[in-house]
Amino acid sequence: MITSSSNPQIKFLRSLYLPKYRNESGMFLIEGLKLVGQAFDSKADINQLIISPELLISDYGQSLVGRTKKASIDILELSASVFTSIARKEKPQGIAALVKQNWHDSSHFVIHKKDTKTIWLGIESIQNPGNLGTILRSCDATGVSGLFLLPNSTDPYDPAAVKASMGAIFTVPFCKLDYAQFHSFIKGLNGFTILGTSDKASQNAFSFPYPNNLFLLMGSEREGLSKKLIDICDEMLRIPMVGECDSLNLSVATGIILYEIFNQHSGLIRKYD
């Protein structure tokens, strides 16, 4: 059991809260019963389970330790004070895990069946990691098949993004593309409708008939979609607003449109007067 917070292993774990060391190691740190449990359920590549026997008092937590031993995954035991030094929760649950990042190549995103409904989401210039985590959670809830992180977007493995995802960091496949890579990917698509969003668009997002296969593009709250992305869209959509504010939070706006697509694809079509 490690009892010193100056131990090199502890310093390494704490370093993963910084993007430099996450990028160098290809690893990230998760904490809490919910995230660790989802990592197991999603068959994530767990490198090490980190526990504090003094803090890990739940039966579910003990069952995760059992799963760890069965899978022959390394277990690192820490004293309560040392575990608290690496924890971000106000009341640590005594369990964390060191997990390998799971970035996908664009070749991962393919349509396997012609009769399936496929939704892909592209996000440009998202800066707030909490918003990105919330978007991942909405993607999981609405059946989005993949998330494309376009230029100037934050890291999905930022601790705030991981926490806000509520486990969706393990369930929604994602990749990162620059503009050239994205344009090349788009050129290879057949039978896909590319939709963008703008507060200046004339098409109401709630009255647009969403096709089975679509690629939704969302831009930053401040700038919206860049012209280079607008130019490749088949249609631009607008979320109607009646207040004085001219924009919605990006994660809220994304969730609204994803659920409208989900409702239509599920046969829950709105009726208009």
Phi, psi and chi 1 to 4 in degrees:
 res  aa     phi    psi   chi1   chi2   chi3   chi4
   1 MET       -  134.0  177.1 -177.9  -69.1      -
   2 ILE   -85.8  128.6  -65.4  177.9      -      -
   3 THR  -119.0    1.0   58.0      -      -      -
   4 SER  -117.7  128.1  171.2      -      -      -
   5 SER   -74.2   -7.4   58.1      -      -      -
   6 SER   -94.5    3.6   61.1      -      -      -
   7 ASN   -60.0  138.8 -178.4  -76.5      -      -
   8 PRO   -55.4  -36.7  -27.2   35.5      -      -
   9 GLN   -65.0  -36.2  -69.0 -176.0   77.0      -
  10 ILE   -71.3  -39.9  -57.1  -53.6      -      -
  11 LYS   -61.5  -40.1  -69.9 -178.1  177.8  179.9
  12 PHE   -64.0  -44.5  169.4   69.7      -      -
  13 LEU   -60.9  -42.7  -67.1  174.7      -      -
  14 ARG   -66.7  -31.4  -79.9 -160.0  -62.6  -95.4
  15 SER   -65.3  -22.9   76.0      -      -      -
  16 LEU   -71.1   -6.6  -64.4  177.2      -      -
  17 TYR   -77.3   -8.7  -70.6  128.4      -      -
  18 LEU  -105.8  136.6  -60.3  175.4      -      -
  19 PRO   -58.9  -35.3   17.5  -29.5      -      -
  20 LYS   -55.9  -46.5  173.8 -176.0  176.3 -178.5
  21 TYR   -80.3  -27.9  -61.0  103.7      -      -
  22 ARG   -65.1  -42.4  -72.4 -163.1  -57.5  -86.1
  23 ASN   -65.9  -41.2  -66.7  -21.9      -      -
  24 GLU   -67.7  -39.0  -71.3  178.9   -5.5      -
  25 SER   -91.4  -24.3   66.8      -      -      -
  26 GLY    71.6   16.8      -      -      -      -
  27 MET  -117.6  164.7  -51.1  -65.1  -71.2      -
  28 PHE  -148.2  161.6   70.6  112.9      -      -
  29 LEU  -109.6  130.5 -174.0   65.4      -      -
  30 ILE  -117.1  155.4   59.3  172.6      -      -
  31 GLU  -141.3  142.0  178.2 -164.8   -4.6      -
  32 GLY   104.0  156.0      -      -      -      -
  33 LEU   -60.8  -42.7  -65.9  167.1      -      -
  34 LYS   -61.4  -51.6  169.6   68.3  176.9  176.9
  35 LEU   -69.3  -42.3  -77.5  172.7      -      -
  36 VAL   -66.0  -40.6  175.0      -      -      -
  37 GLY   -62.2  -42.3      -      -      -      -
  38 GLN   -66.1  -35.2 -174.2   61.9   61.1      -
  39 ALA   -60.9  -42.8      -      -      -      -
  40 PHE   -65.6  -46.9  -88.5  103.3      -      -
  41 ASP   -62.6  -31.6  -68.5  -16.6      -      -
  42 SER   -90.5    3.2  -59.3      -      -      -
  43 LYS    58.2   40.3  -63.6  179.6  172.3   54.1
  44 ALA   -66.2  159.0      -      -      -      -
  45 ASP   -83.6   87.7 -169.6  -10.4      -      -
  46 ILE   -85.9  119.6  -59.5  173.1      -      -
  47 ASN   -84.9  -34.0 -178.2  -90.9      -      -
  48 GLN  -161.3  138.3 -176.0 -180.0   63.7      -
  49 LEU   -97.5  135.1 -171.6   74.4      -      -
  50 ILE  -117.3  122.4  -58.0  133.5      -      -
  51 ILE  -133.7  156.4   62.5  170.0      -      -
  52 SER  -119.6  105.6  170.5      -      -      -
  53 PRO   -53.1  -31.3  -26.8   36.2      -      -
  54 GLU   -69.9  -32.1 -177.2  179.8  -16.9      -
  55 LEU   -96.0  -24.4  -62.3  175.0      -      -
  56 LEU   -85.4   92.0 -172.1   59.4      -      -
  57 ILE  -111.2   -8.2   57.8  176.1      -      -
  58 SER   -82.3  150.1   77.4      -      -      -
  59 ASP   -64.6  -37.9  -70.0  -20.5      -      -
  60 TYR   -63.2  -40.2  179.8   56.5      -      -
  61 GLY   -61.2  -40.6      -      -      -      -
  62 GLN   -66.5  -33.9  -65.9  -58.6  -33.1      -
  63 SER   -66.9  -33.0   73.5      -      -      -
  64 LEU   -68.1  -35.2  -66.8  175.0      -      -
  65 VAL   -63.3  -40.3  174.1      -      -      -
  66 GLY   -63.1  -41.8      -      -      -      -
  67 ARG   -64.1  -35.8  -67.6  175.1   70.8  175.1
  68 THR   -63.5  -46.0  -56.3      -      -      -
  69 LYS   -64.8  -40.4  -68.1  178.1  178.7  177.6
  70 LYS   -63.2  -34.1 -172.8  175.2 -179.1  179.4
  71 ALA   -87.4    3.2      -      -      -      -
  72 SER    57.5   38.9  -60.3      -      -      -
  73 ILE   -91.5  139.6  -63.6  171.6      -      -
  74 ASP   -62.0  139.5 -179.1   53.6      -      -
  75 ILE  -118.3  127.8  -62.1  176.6      -      -
  76 LEU  -109.9  120.5 -178.5   66.3      -      -
  77 GLU   -99.8  134.0  -68.0 -169.1    0.7      -
  78 LEU  -125.0  152.3  -48.4  179.3      -      -
  79 SER   -68.9  162.7   66.9      -      -      -
  80 ALA   -59.7  -41.1      -      -      -      -
  81 SER   -68.4  -38.3   61.2      -      -      -
  82 VAL   -70.9  -40.9  173.3      -      -      -
  83 PHE   -60.5  -42.0 -171.2   92.9      -      -
  84 THR   -61.3  -30.4  -59.1      -      -      -
  85 SER   -70.6  -21.2   76.5      -      -      -
  86 ILE  -103.0   -7.5   67.5  166.1      -      -
  87 ALA   -83.7  152.1      -      -      -      -
  88 ARG  -109.4  -16.6  -66.7  173.1   65.2   91.5
  89 LYS   -72.2  144.4  -73.2 -180.0  173.7  -71.1
  90 GLU   -66.1  -35.3  -68.7 -175.5    6.8      -
  91 LYS  -121.9   86.1  -64.0 -178.7  179.1 -180.0
  92 PRO   -58.2  141.1  -22.1   33.2      -      -
  93 GLN   -92.5    0.0  -63.6  173.4  -39.0      -
  94 GLY    81.9   18.3      -      -      -      -
  95 ILE  -144.3  136.4 -170.0  166.1      -      -
  96 ALA  -150.7  172.3      -      -      -      -
  97 ALA  -150.3  146.3      -      -      -      -
  98 LEU   -97.3  119.3 -179.1   63.0      -      -
  99 VAL  -126.7  142.8 -174.5      -      -      -
 100 LYS   -77.1  135.2 -176.1  178.2  179.4 -179.6
 101 GLN   -64.3  149.2  -63.6  179.2   22.8      -
 102 ASN  -127.6   76.7 -173.2   23.8      -      -
 103 TRP   -83.9  141.3  -68.4   93.7      -      -
 104 HIS  -106.4  151.0  -70.7   83.2      -      -
 105 ASP   -82.7  154.6 -174.2   82.1      -      -
 106 SER   -61.0  -23.3   60.1      -      -      -
 107 SER   -66.9  -14.7   61.1      -      -      -
 108 HIS   -68.1  -26.2  171.2   85.5      -      -
 109 PHE   -93.7   98.6  -58.9   94.1      -      -
 110 VAL  -134.4  159.5  -64.1      -      -      -
 111 ILE   -94.6  118.1  -56.3  173.7      -      -
 112 HIS   -85.4  -31.4  -63.1  -72.8      -      -
 113 LYS  -134.1  140.0  -64.3 -179.2 -179.3  179.4
 114 LYS   -66.9  -29.9  -68.1 -177.7  178.8  179.8
 115 ASP   -91.3    5.1   57.3  -12.2      -      -
 116 THR   -86.1  158.7   57.9      -      -      -
 117 LYS  -101.1  121.6  -63.3  174.2 -179.3  177.4
 118 THR  -120.4  125.8  -57.1      -      -      -
 119 ILE  -118.4  123.3  -52.1  169.3      -      -
 120 TRP  -115.1  145.8  -72.8  -29.8      -      -
 121 LEU  -121.8  131.1  174.1   66.4      -      -
 122 GLY  -115.2  131.3      -      -      -      -
 123 ILE  -118.6  126.6  -59.3  -71.2      -      -
 124 GLU  -110.1  131.7  179.7 -174.4   36.3      -
 125 SER    58.3   38.1  -59.4      -      -      -
 126 ILE   -80.3  123.5 -178.6  169.8      -      -
 127 GLN  -102.3  -28.4  -63.0  -63.7  -55.0      -
 128 ASN   -90.0  115.6 -173.7  -61.6      -      -
 129 PRO   -64.2  -31.5   17.8  -28.3      -      -
 130 GLY   -63.3  -39.9      -      -      -      -
 131 ASN   -63.5  -40.7  -78.9  -15.4      -      -
 132 LEU   -63.9  -42.0  178.9   53.8      -      -
 133 GLY   -62.2  -39.9      -      -      -      -
 134 THR   -65.1  -38.6  -59.4      -      -      -
 135 ILE   -64.5  -41.1  -72.1  171.5      -      -
 136 LEU   -58.1  -41.5  -81.3  165.3      -      -
 137 ARG   -63.9  -41.0 -167.5  174.6  177.0 -175.0
 138 SER   -67.3  -37.1  -64.8      -      -      -
 139 CYS   -60.4  -44.2  -73.5      -      -      -
 140 ASP   -62.0  -43.2  177.3   83.8      -      -
 141 ALA   -67.6  -30.7      -      -      -      -
 142 THR  -105.6    6.2   55.8      -      -      -
 143 GLY    78.6   26.0      -      -      -      -
 144 VAL   -65.4  133.0  170.7      -      -      -
 145 SER   -83.3  -18.0  -61.2      -      -      -
 146 GLY  -173.8  147.2      -      -      -      -
 147 LEU  -115.4  128.6  174.0   63.5      -      -
 148 PHE  -107.1  119.0  -68.1   69.0      -      -
 149 LEU   -92.5  113.2  -64.6  170.3      -      -
 150 LEU   -94.9  172.9  -57.3  178.1      -      -
 151 PRO   -49.0  147.4  -32.8   39.0      -      -
 152 ASN    68.5   28.2  -54.2  -49.0      -      -
 153 SER  -100.5  149.7  -68.1      -      -      -
 154 THR   -72.7  173.6 -169.5      -      -      -
 155 ASP   -85.5  123.1 -179.2    9.8      -      -
 156 PRO   -66.5  -16.7   24.5  -34.2      -      -
 157 TYR   -94.2    7.1  -68.6  110.2      -      -
 158 ASP   -59.2  139.3 -178.0  -77.1      -      -
 159 PRO   -53.6  -36.8  -26.2   34.2      -      -
 160 ALA   -68.1  -36.1      -      -      -      -
 161 ALA   -69.1  -44.0      -      -      -      -
 162 VAL   -61.0  -45.4  173.7      -      -      -
 163 LYS   -63.0  -46.0  179.2 -179.3  178.4 -179.0
 164 ALA   -68.6  -24.1      -      -      -      -
 165 SER   -70.6  -19.8   79.8      -      -      -
 166 MET    53.3   38.3  -69.6  -63.2  -72.4      -
 167 GLY   100.9  -14.4      -      -      -      -
 168 ALA   -67.3  -14.4      -      -      -      -
 169 ILE   -59.0  -22.9 -170.7   73.3      -      -
 170 PHE   -99.2  -11.7  -60.0  115.1      -      -
 171 THR  -110.0  -19.2   64.1      -      -      -
 172 VAL  -108.9  115.0  178.6      -      -      -
 173 PRO   -69.2  141.6   22.7  -30.3      -      -
 174 PHE  -145.0  158.2   51.0   83.3      -      -
 175 CYS  -141.3  166.8   68.1      -      -      -
 176 LYS  -119.9  127.9  179.4 -178.7  -73.3 -173.2
 177 LEU  -131.3  144.9  -60.8  179.3      -      -
 178 ASP   -85.2  178.8   59.9   28.1      -      -
 179 TYR   -64.0  -40.7  -70.9  118.0      -      -
 180 ALA   -64.2  -43.2      -      -      -      -
 181 GLN   -64.4  -39.3  -68.0  168.6  -31.7      -
 182 PHE   -68.2  -43.5 -177.9   65.0      -      -
 183 HIS   -62.2  -39.3  -81.8  -89.5      -      -
 184 SER   -64.3  -39.7  177.1      -      -      -
 185 PHE   -65.7  -43.2  178.8   81.2      -      -
 186 ILE   -62.5  -39.0  -70.3  -64.3      -      -
 187 LYS   -61.9  -26.5  -73.8 -179.0  180.0  178.7
 188 GLY   -86.9    0.6      -      -      -      -
 189 LEU   -86.5  142.0  -69.3 -179.0      -      -
 190 ASN  -127.1  135.9  -68.0  -47.8      -      -
 191 GLY    74.4   20.6      -      -      -      -
 192 PHE  -110.8  139.0 -105.3   77.5      -      -
 193 THR  -101.2  128.8  -59.7      -      -      -
 194 ILE  -100.7  121.4  -57.2  173.7      -      -
 195 LEU  -116.7  134.6  -55.9  174.2      -      -
 196 GLY  -115.2  173.4      -      -      -      -
 197 THR  -130.5  142.6   51.9      -      -      -
 198 SER  -161.7  142.9  170.1      -      -      -
 199 ASP   -72.0   -9.9   59.1  -10.3      -      -
 200 LYS   -97.1   -3.6  -60.8  177.1  178.6   62.3
 201 ALA   -69.0  149.3      -      -      -      -
 202 SER   -88.1  -24.2   58.8      -      -      -
 203 GLN   -81.1  121.0  174.6   62.7   57.5      -
 204 ASN   -69.5  129.0 -172.7  -38.8      -      -
 205 ALA   -65.2  -20.9      -      -      -      -
 206 PHE   -90.7  -10.4  -63.2  133.3      -      -
 207 SER  -112.9    0.5   60.3      -      -      -
 208 PHE   -79.1  132.9 -178.5   77.0      -      -
 209 PRO   -82.0  105.7   28.6  -32.0      -      -
 210 TYR   -76.5  125.9  -68.0   95.2      -      -
 211 PRO   -72.7  169.3   28.0  -35.0      -      -
 212 ASN   -64.7  -41.3  -75.7  -11.9      -      -
 213 ASN  -112.6  116.3  -63.8  -38.1      -      -
 214 LEU  -146.2  156.4   62.9   88.9      -      -
 215 PHE  -123.4  111.3 -154.8  128.4      -      -
 216 LEU   -95.3  128.9  175.5   65.1      -      -
 217 LEU  -111.9  129.2  -62.4  176.8      -      -
 218 MET  -122.7  139.4  -57.5  -69.7  -64.6      -
 219 GLY  -109.0  180.0      -      -      -      -
 220 SER   -68.0  158.1   69.2      -      -      -
 221 GLU   -63.9  -37.4  -66.3  173.7   30.1      -
 222 ARG   -77.1  -45.4  179.5  178.0  -63.6 -179.7
 223 GLU  -107.1  -20.2  -57.3  -66.5  -22.9      -
 224 GLY    72.0 -165.0      -      -      -      -
 225 LEU   -70.6  143.6  -79.9  177.9      -      -
 226 SER   -72.3  158.4   63.0      -      -      -
 227 LYS   -60.3  -35.7 -174.0  177.3 -175.7  -56.4
 228 LYS   -65.2  -25.1   61.1 -177.7   66.1  177.4
 229 LEU   -88.7  -37.1  -68.2 -175.7      -      -
 230 ILE   -58.2  -38.6  -69.3  175.1      -      -
 231 ASP   -64.6  -21.7  -72.0  -16.5      -      -
 232 ILE   -98.3    0.3   66.3  173.2      -      -
 233 CYS   -79.7  141.5  -69.8      -      -      -
 234 ASP   -80.6  -26.7  -62.1  -55.7      -      -
 235 GLU  -155.1  143.7 -174.5   73.6   64.3      -
 236 MET  -108.9  136.4  -64.9  -64.1  -66.9      -
 237 LEU  -116.6  153.1  -52.0  175.0      -      -
 238 ARG  -129.9  135.9  167.7 -177.6   54.2   84.2
 239 ILE   -88.4  118.2  -62.2  174.8      -      -
 240 PRO   -64.9  139.0   22.9  -32.9      -      -
 241 MET  -137.3  143.8  -61.8  174.2   60.4      -
 242 VAL  -118.0   -2.9  -63.5      -      -      -
 243 GLY   -87.5 -169.6      -      -      -      -
 244 GLU   -85.1  -24.8  -63.8  -63.1  -35.9      -
 245 CYS   -71.3  147.8  -62.7      -      -      -
 246 ASP  -104.3    6.5   61.4   -1.9      -      -
 247 SER  -156.4  161.5   68.1      -      -      -
 248 LEU  -111.3  157.9  -70.4  169.9      -      -
 249 ASN   -55.1  138.1  173.1  -82.9      -      -
 250 LEU   -59.5  -41.8  178.0   55.7      -      -
 251 SER   -68.6  -33.6   61.6      -      -      -
 252 VAL   -68.1  -48.3  171.3      -      -      -
 253 ALA   -61.0  -41.7      -      -      -      -
 254 THR   -63.4  -43.4  -57.4      -      -      -
 255 GLY   -62.9  -38.2      -      -      -      -
 256 ILE   -61.4  -48.9  -72.4  171.7      -      -
 257 ILE   -70.8  -39.2  -64.1 -177.5      -      -
 258 LEU   -60.6  -37.2  -72.8  179.7      -      -
 259 TYR   -75.1  -29.2  -98.3   99.0      -      -
 260 GLU   -66.6  -42.1  178.2   60.6   22.8      -
 261 ILE   -62.4  -45.5  -63.0  168.7      -      -
 262 PHE   -59.2  -44.7  174.4   79.3      -      -
 263 ASN   -62.1  -45.9  -74.5  -17.8      -      -
 264 GLN   -65.2  -42.8  -71.2 -166.6   24.2      -
 265 HIS   -66.4  -22.7  -78.4 -176.8      -      -
 266 SER   -90.9   -0.1  -58.5      -      -      -
 267 GLY    89.1    8.7      -      -      -      -
 268 LEU   -95.6   71.0  -55.4  175.6      -      -
 269 ILE   -80.6  133.8  -53.2  -63.0      -      -
 270 ARG   -70.0  148.1  -64.9  171.3 -178.3  -90.8
 271 LYS  -108.6  129.2  -66.0 -177.8  178.4  178.8
 272 TYR  -111.3  147.0  -68.0   90.3      -      -
 273 ASP   -72.9      -  -64.6  -30.2      -      -
